[in-house]
């Protein structure tokens, strides 16, 4: 079933904008969770809100750092294979 086209526009009402942001954030976290749980895929999300001093990391900062480190190491290995 096709979804209808969504028109994107700046939300001028601050309370509506915050509510829309929180809804979108929760939807994104749910999607990442649904991707990682049943398929055994390691995934994380970093959510940066201009109105908050710190970013939010899902599921945890430690998990995100572990995945990023493994990804970086695999990129280094691939680069070394190309050079060799």
C-alpha positions in Angstrom: 0.0 0.0 0.0 1.5 3.4 -1.1 1.8 6.2 1.4 0.6 9.6 0.5 3.1 12.4 -0.2 4.1 14.4 2.8 4.7 18.2 2.4 7.6 19.3 4.6 7.5 22.7 6.2 8.9 24.4 9.2 6.6 24.1 12.2 6.3 27.6 13.7 4.5 26.6 17.0 7.3 25.6 19.4 5.2 23.1 21.4 4.0 21.4 18.1 7.6 21.3 16.8 8.9 19.7 20.0 6.0 17.1 19.9 6.7 16.3 16.3 10.5 16.0 17.0 9.8 13.6 19.9 7.4 11.5 17.8 9.9 11.3 15.0 12.7 10.4 17.4 10.6 7.6 19.0 9.7 6.3 15.6 13.3 6.2 14.5 14.4 4.4 17.6 11.6 1.9 17.1 12.8 1.3 13.5 16.4 0.8 14.6 15.3 -1.6 17.3 13.2 -3.5 14.9 16.1 -3.8 12.5 18.6 -4.9 15.2 16.6 -7.3 17.4 15.2 -10.0 15.1 18.1 -10.1 12.6 20.9 -9.9 15.1 22.3 -6.8 13.5 24.2 -4.4 15.7 22.9 -0.9 15.2 22.8 2.4 17.0 21.3 5.8 16.6 22.7 9.2 17.6 20.1 11.9 18.0 21.2 15.5 18.1 18.7 18.1 19.2 19.7 21.7 18.9 17.8 22.6 22.0 19.6 20.0 24.2 23.2 20.3 25.4 24.0 16.6 24.9 23.1 14.2 22.1 21.1 11.1 22.8 22.6 7.7 21.9 20.5 4.6 21.5 20.8 1.9 22.9 23.9 3.1 24.8 27.1 5.1 24.4 29.2 1.9 25.0 27.3 0.0 22.3 27.7 2.8 19.8 31.5 3.1 20.5 32.0 -0.6 20.1 30.2 -0.7 16.7 32.0 2.4 15.5 35.4 0.9 16.5 34.6 -2.3 14.7 33.5 -0.4 11.6 36.6 1.7 11.6 38.8 -1.4 12.0 37.1 -3.1 9.0 37.7 0.1 6.9 41.4 0.0 7.8 41.6 -3.7 6.9 39.9 -3.0 3.5 42.3 -0.1 2.8 45.3 -2.3 3.6 44.0 -5.0 1.3 43.7 -2.5 -1.6 47.3 -1.3 -1.0 48.7 -4.8 -0.8 
